[in-house]
């Protein structure tokens, strides 16, 4: 999974929502779109990028949305049950 490609995709989402007059609504929209349409693996890579230098290539609105909504964007751990 290419981190820079995911950042570019997130930036395009951010560009769309940035034009909204209500910033809080835009931030929520970015996070909701990523949560709803990105698979857990993609979200994990994007959130890891947020903690690294590559976050500097993210639009400000994308960084803000990810930071504010990080908990709901974190993929949940899945438990595997094995039968005997």
C-alpha distances in whole Angstrom, upper triangle without the diagonal:
4,6,9,8,8,11,13,12,14,17,18,18,20,22,23,24,26,29,30,33,32,30,30,29,26,24,25,24,20,20,21,19,16,17,18,16,12,11,12,8,7,11,10,8,10,13,12,12,15,17,16,17,15,16,19,17,17,20,23,23,19,19,23,21,19,21,24,22,20,22,21,17,17,16,19,19,20,23,24,27,29,32,35
4,6,5,6,9,10,11,13,14,16,17,18,20,22,23,24,27,29,32,31,29,29,28,25,24,25,23,20,20,22,19,16,18,20,17,14,14,14,11,9,12,12,8,10,13,12,11,14,16,14,15,12,14,16,14,14,18,20,21,18,18,21,21,18,21,24,22,20,23,22,19,18,18,21,22,23,26,27,31,32,36,38
4,5,5,6,9,10,11,12,14,15,16,18,20,21,22,25,27,29,29,26,26,26,23,21,22,21,18,17,20,18,15,17,19,17,13,14,14,11,9,10,10,6,7,10,9,7,10,12,11,12,8,10,13,11,11,15,17,18,14,14,18,18,15,17,20,19,17,20,20,16,16,17,20,21,23,26,27,31,33,37,39
4,5,5,6,9,10,10,12,14,15,16,19,20,20,23,25,28,28,25,26,26,22,21,22,21,18,18,21,18,16,18,20,18,15,16,17,14,11,13,13,10,9,12,12,9,11,14,12,11,8,10,11,8,9,13,16,17,14,14,18,18,16,18,21,21,19,22,22,18,19,20,23,24,26,30,31,35,37,40,43
4,5,5,6,9,10,11,13,14,15,17,19,20,22,24,27,27,25,26,25,22,21,22,20,17,17,19,17,14,17,18,16,13,15,16,14,10,12,14,11,10,13,14,11,14,16,15,15,11,12,14,11,11,14,17,17,14,15,19,18,16,19,22,21,20,23,22,18,19,19,23,24,26,29,31,34,36,39,42
4,5,5,6,8,10,11,12,14,16,17,18,21,22,25,25,22,23,22,19,18,19,17,14,14,16,13,11,13,15,13,10,12,13,11,7,9,11,8,6,10,11,9,11,14,14,15,11,11,14,11,10,12,15,15,12,13,16,15,13,16,19,17,16,19,18,14,15,16,20,21,23,27,28,32,34,37,40
4,5,5,6,9,10,10,12,14,15,16,19,20,23,23,20,21,21,17,16,18,16,13,13,16,14,11,15,17,15,12,14,15,14,10,10,12,9,7,10,11,8,9,13,12,12,9,8,10,7,6,9,12,12,9,10,13,13,12,14,17,16,15,19,18,15,16,17,21,23,25,29,31,34,37,40,43
4,5,5,6,9,10,10,13,14,15,17,20,23,23,20,22,21,18,17,19,17,13,15,17,15,13,16,18,15,14,16,17,16,12,13,15,13,10,14,15,12,13,16,15,15,11,11,12,8,8,9,13,13,10,12,16,15,14,17,19,19,18,22,21,18,19,20,24,26,28,32,33,37,39,42,45
4,5,5,6,9,10,11,13,14,17,18,22,22,20,20,19,16,16,17,15,11,13,14,11,10,14,14,12,10,13,15,14,11,12,14,12,10,13,15,13,14,18,17,17,14,13,15,12,10,11,14,13,10,13,16,14,14,17,19,18,17,20,19,16,18,18,22,24,26,30,31,35,37,40,43
4,5,5,6,9,10,11,12,15,16,19,19,16,17,16,13,12,13,12,8,10,12,10,8,11,13,11,10,13,14,14,11,10,13,12,8,11,14,12,12,15,16,16,13,11,13,11,8,8,11,10,7,9,12,10,10,13,15,14,14,17,16,13,15,17,20,23,25,29,31,34,37,40,43
4,5,5,6,9,10,10,13,15,18,18,16,17,17,13,12,15,13,10,12,14,12,11,15,16,15,14,17,18,18,14,14,16,15,11,14,16,13,13,16,16,16,13,11,12,9,6,6,9,9,7,9,12,11,12,15,16,16,16,20,19,16,19,20,24,26,29,32,34,38,40,44,47
4,5,5,6,9,10,12,14,17,18,16,18,17,13,13,15,13,10,13,14,12,11,15,16,14,14,17,19,19,15,15,18,17,14,16,19,16,16,20,20,19,16,15,15,12,10,9,12,11,9,13,15,13,14,17,19,18,19,22,21,18,21,22,25,28,30,34,35,39,41,44,48
4,5,5,6,9,11,12,16,16,14,15,13,10,11,12,9,6,10,11,8,9,12,13,11,12,15,17,18,14,14,17,16,13,15,18,16,16,20,20,20,17,15,16,14,11,10,12,10,8,12,13,11,12,16,16,15,16,19,18,15,18,19,23,26,28,31,33,37,39,42,46
4,5,5,6,9,10,13,13,11,13,12,8,8,11,9,6,9,12,10,10,14,15,14,14,18,19,20,16,15,18,17,14,15,18,16,15,18,19,19,16,14,14,12,9,7,9,6,6,9,10,9,11,14,14,14,15,19,18,15,19,20,24,27,29,33,35,38,41,44,48
4,6,5,7,10,13,14,12,15,14,10,11,14,11,10,13,15,13,14,17,18,17,17,21,22,23,19,18,21,20,17,18,21,19,17,21,21,21,18,16,16,13,11,8,10,8,9,12,13,12,14,17,18,18,19,23,21,19,22,24,27,30,33,36,38,42,45,48,51
4,6,6,8,12,13,12,14,12,9,11,13,10,9,13,13,11,13,16,16,15,17,20,22,23,20,19,22,22,18,20,23,21,20,24,24,24,21,19,19,17,14,11,13,11,11,15,15,13,16,19,18,18,20,23,21,19,23,24,27,31,32,36,38,41,44,47,51
4,5,6,9,10,9,10,8,5,8,9,7,7,10,11,10,12,15,15,15,17,20,22,23,20,18,22,21,18,19,22,21,19,23,24,24,21,19,19,17,14,11,12,9,9,13,13,11,14,16,15,15,18,20,19,17,21,23,26,29,31,35,37,40,43,46,50
4,5,8,9,7,10,10,6,8,11,10,9,13,14,13,15,18,19,19,19,23,24,25,22,20,23,23,19,20,23,21,19,22,23,23,21,18,17,16,13,10,10,7,9,12,12,11,14,16,16,16,19,22,21,19,23,25,28,31,34,37,40,43,46,49,53
4,6,9,9,12,11,8,11,13,12,12,15,16,15,17,20,21,21,22,26,27,28,25,23,26,26,22,23,26,24,23,26,27,26,24,21,21,19,16,13,13,11,13,16,15,15,18,20,19,20,22,25,24,22,26,28,31,34,37,40,43,46,49,52,55
4,6,7,9,8,6,10,11,10,11,14,15,15,17,19,20,20,22,25,27,28,25,23,27,27,23,24,27,25,23,27,28,28,26,23,23,21,18,15,15,11,14,17,15,14,17,19,18,18,21,24,22,21,25,27,30,33,36,39,42,45,48,51,54
4,6,9,8,8,11,13,12,14,17,17,18,20,22,23,23,25,29,30,31,28,26,29,29,26,26,29,28,25,28,30,30,28,25,24,24,20,17,16,13,16,18,16,15,19,20,19,20,23,25,24,24,27,30,32,36,38,41,44,47,50,53,57
4,6,5,6,9,10,11,13,15,15,16,19,20,21,22,24,27,28,30,27,25,27,28,24,24,28,26,24,27,29,29,27,24,24,24,20,17,15,12,15,17,14,13,17,18,16,17,20,22,21,21,25,27,30,33,35,39,42,45,48,51,54
4,5,5,6,9,10,11,12,14,15,17,18,20,21,22,25,26,27,25,22,25,25,21,21,24,23,20,23,25,25,24,20,20,20,17,14,12,9,12,13,10,10,14,14,12,14,17,20,19,19,22,25,27,31,33,37,40,43,46,49,53
4,5,5,6,9,10,11,12,14,16,16,18,20,21,24,24,26,24,21,23,24,21,20,23,23,20,22,25,26,24,21,22,22,18,16,14,10,12,13,10,9,13,13,10,11,15,17,16,17,20,23,25,28,31,34,37,40,44,46,50
4,6,5,6,9,10,10,12,14,15,16,18,19,23,23,25,23,20,23,24,21,21,24,24,21,24,26,27,26,22,23,23,19,16,15,11,13,15,12,10,14,15,12,12,16,18,16,16,20,22,25,28,30,34,37,39,43,46,49
4,5,5,6,9,10,10,12,14,15,16,18,21,22,24,21,18,21,22,18,19,22,21,19,22,24,24,22,19,20,19,16,13,12,8,10,12,10,8,12,14,12,12,15,18,16,16,19,22,24,28,30,34,36,39,43,45,49
4,5,5,6,9,10,11,12,14,16,16,19,19,21,19,16,19,19,16,15,19,18,16,19,21,22,20,17,18,18,14,12,11,7,8,10,7,5,8,10,8,9,12,14,13,13,16,19,21,25,27,31,34,37,40,43,47
4,6,5,6,8,10,10,12,14,15,18,18,21,18,16,18,20,17,16,20,20,17,20,23,24,22,19,21,20,17,15,14,11,10,12,10,7,10,11,9,8,11,13,11,11,15,17,20,23,25,29,32,35,38,41,44
4,5,5,6,9,10,10,12,13,17,18,20,17,15,19,20,16,17,20,20,18,21,24,25,23,20,21,20,16,15,15,11,10,13,12,9,11,14,12,11,13,15,13,12,16,18,20,24,26,29,32,35,38,41,45
4,6,5,6,9,10,11,11,15,16,17,15,12,16,16,13,14,17,16,15,18,20,21,19,16,18,16,13,12,12,9,7,10,10,7,8,11,11,10,12,14,12,11,14,16,19,23,25,28,31,34,37,40,44
4,5,5,6,8,10,10,13,13,15,13,10,13,15,12,12,15,15,14,17,19,21,19,16,18,18,14,13,13,10,8,10,10,6,7,10,9,6,8,11,8,7,11,13,16,19,21,25,28,31,34,37,40
4,5,5,6,8,10,13,13,16,14,12,15,17,14,14,18,18,17,20,23,24,22,19,22,21,17,17,17,14,12,14,13,10,10,13,12,9,11,12,9,8,12,13,16,19,21,24,27,30,33,36,39
4,6,5,6,8,11,13,15,13,11,15,16,13,15,18,18,17,21,22,24,21,19,21,20,16,16,17,14,11,14,14,11,11,15,14,12,13,15,12,10,14,14,17,20,22,25,28,31,34,36,40
4,6,5,5,9,10,12,9,7,11,12,10,11,14,15,14,17,19,21,18,16,19,17,14,15,16,13,10,13,13,10,9,13,13,10,11,13,10,8,11,11,15,18,19,23,25,28,31,34,38
4,6,6,8,8,11,10,8,11,13,11,12,15,16,15,18,21,23,21,18,21,20,17,18,18,16,13,15,15,11,10,13,13,10,10,11,8,6,9,9,12,15,16,20,22,26,29,32,35
4,6,8,10,13,12,10,14,16,14,15,18,19,19,22,24,26,23,22,24,23,20,20,21,18,16,18,18,14,14,17,16,13,14,14,11,9,12,11,14,17,18,21,23,26,29,32,35
4,7,9,12,10,10,13,15,13,15,18,18,19,22,23,25,22,21,23,22,19,19,21,18,16,18,19,16,15,18,18,15,15,16,13,11,13,13,15,18,19,22,24,27,29,32,36
4,6,8,6,6,10,11,10,12,15,15,16,19,20,22,19,18,21,19,17,18,20,18,15,16,18,15,13,17,18,15,14,15,13,10,11,10,13,16,17,20,22,25,28,31,34
4,6,5,7,9,10,11,13,15,16,17,19,21,23,20,20,23,21,19,21,23,21,17,19,20,18,15,18,19,16,15,15,13,10,11,9,11,13,14,17,18,22,24,27,31
4,5,5,6,9,10,10,12,14,15,17,19,22,19,19,22,21,19,21,22,21,17,18,20,17,14,17,18,15,13,13,11,8,8,5,8,10,11,15,16,20,22,26,29
4,5,5,6,9,10,11,13,14,16,17,20,18,17,21,20,18,21,23,22,18,18,20,18,15,18,20,17,14,15,14,11,10,8,11,11,12,16,17,21,23,26,29
4,5,5,6,9,10,11,13,15,16,18,15,15,18,17,15,18,19,19,15,15,18,16,13,16,18,16,14,15,14,10,10,9,13,14,16,19,21,24,27,30,33
4,5,5,6,8,10,11,13,15,17,15,14,17,16,14,16,17,16,13,13,15,13,10,13,14,12,10,11,11,7,7,7,11,13,15,19,21,24,27,30,34
4,5,5,6,9,10,11,13,16,14,14,17,17,15,18,19,19,15,14,16,15,11,13,16,13,10,11,12,8,7,7,10,11,14,17,19,23,25,29,32
4,6,5,6,9,10,11,13,11,11,15,14,13,16,18,18,14,14,17,16,12,14,17,15,13,15,15,11,10,11,14,15,17,20,22,26,28,32,34
4,5,5,6,9,10,12,10,9,12,12,10,13,14,14,11,10,13,12,9,11,14,13,11,13,14,10,10,11,15,17,19,23,25,28,31,34,37
4,5,5,7,9,12,11,9,13,13,11,14,14,14,11,9,12,11,7,9,12,11,8,10,11,8,8,10,13,15,18,21,24,27,30,34,37
4,5,5,7,10,9,9,13,14,13,16,16,17,14,12,14,14,11,11,15,14,11,13,15,12,10,12,15,16,19,22,24,28,30,34,36
4,5,5,7,6,6,9,10,9,13,14,15,12,10,13,14,11,12,15,15,12,15,17,13,13,15,18,19,22,25,27,31,33,37,40
4,6,8,7,5,8,10,8,11,11,12,10,7,10,11,8,8,12,12,10,13,15,12,12,15,18,20,23,26,29,32,35,38,41
4,7,8,7,10,12,12,14,14,16,13,10,13,14,11,10,14,14,11,14,17,14,13,16,19,20,23,26,29,32,35,38,41
4,5,6,8,10,11,14,15,17,15,12,15,16,13,13,17,18,15,18,20,17,16,19,22,22,26,28,31,34,36,40,42
4,5,6,8,10,13,14,17,15,12,15,17,15,15,19,20,18,21,23,20,20,22,25,26,29,32,34,38,40,44,46
4,5,6,8,11,13,15,13,11,15,16,14,15,18,19,17,20,22,19,19,20,24,25,28,31,33,37,39,42,45
4,5,5,9,9,12,10,7,11,13,11,11,15,16,14,18,19,16,17,19,23,24,27,30,33,36,39,42,45
4,5,8,9,12,11,9,12,14,13,14,17,18,17,21,22,20,20,23,26,28,31,34,37,40,43,46,49
4,7,9,12,10,10,13,15,14,15,18,19,18,22,22,20,21,23,26,28,31,34,36,40,42,46,49
4,6,8,6,6,10,11,10,12,15,16,15,19,19,16,18,20,24,26,29,32,35,38,41,44,47
4,5,5,6,9,10,11,12,14,16,16,20,20,18,20,22,26,28,31,35,37,40,43,47,50
4,5,5,6,9,10,11,12,14,15,19,19,17,20,23,26,28,31,35,38,41,44,47,50
4,6,5,6,9,10,10,12,14,17,17,16,18,21,24,27,30,34,36,40,43,46,49
4,5,5,6,9,10,11,11,15,15,13,15,18,21,24,27,30,33,36,39,43,46
4,6,5,6,9,10,10,14,15,13,15,18,21,23,26,30,33,36,39,42,46
4,5,5,6,8,10,13,14,13,15,19,21,24,27,31,34,37,40,43,47
4,6,5,6,8,11,11,10,13,16,19,22,25,28,31,34,38,41,44
4,6,5,5,9,9,8,10,13,16,19,22,25,28,32,35,38,41
4,6,5,9,10,10,11,15,17,20,23,26,29,33,36,39,42
4,6,8,9,10,12,15,17,21,24,27,30,33,37,40,43
4,6,6,6,9,12,14,18,20,24,27,30,33,36,40
4,6,5,6,10,12,15,18,21,25,28,31,34,37
4,5,5,9,10,13,16,19,22,25,29,32,35
4,6,8,9,13,15,18,22,25,28,31,34
4,6,9,12,15,18,21,24,28,31,34
4,6,9,12,16,19,22,25,28,31
4,6,9,13,15,19,22,25,28
4,6,10,13,16,19,22,25
4,7,10,13,16,19,22
4,6,10,13,16,19
4,6,10,13,16
4,6,10,13
4,7,10
4,7
4
